[in-house]
Amino acid sequence: MRSPADLKKEIESRLKKYLSRDKTGIRHELLKLFLEIKSLRVAEIYENLKGRYTTSYHSIASMVGIIASKIGILHVRKDKDNVNTQYELKEQYKDIVTKLVDPA
């Protein structure tokens, strides 16, 4: 069983790898949105990013899915009909995300 500190190190390592493959900066911007706005839907993220990046709704949904499932830093909240899925950054990972996307 991993300790919370070991788990946090693993999450940070996964997130660093994920962000290292960010050629355009869109992954950094997506994570900054989660730092600024508590709870978001894929449609809201897409609307925010589509003017600054050449992207599609499906690519945004894919990025959010990877961050939620493989990296594990997003909390997923679905309504009973699975129509409106809300994502929010887990509180315990805000410091890691802040450090990696805004290192200034």
DABELBEL-V826293 format. One line per field, one symbol per residue. burial: I if it has 9 or more other ideal C-beta (glycine too) atoms within 8 Angstrom, else O. Layout:
BEGIN
burial->???
END
This chain:
BEGIN
burial->OOOOOOIIOIIIOIIIOIIOOIOOOIIIIIIIIIIOOOOIIIOIIIOOIOOOIOIOOOOIIOIIOIIIOOIOIIOOOOOOOOOOIIIIIIOOIIOIIIOIIOOO
END
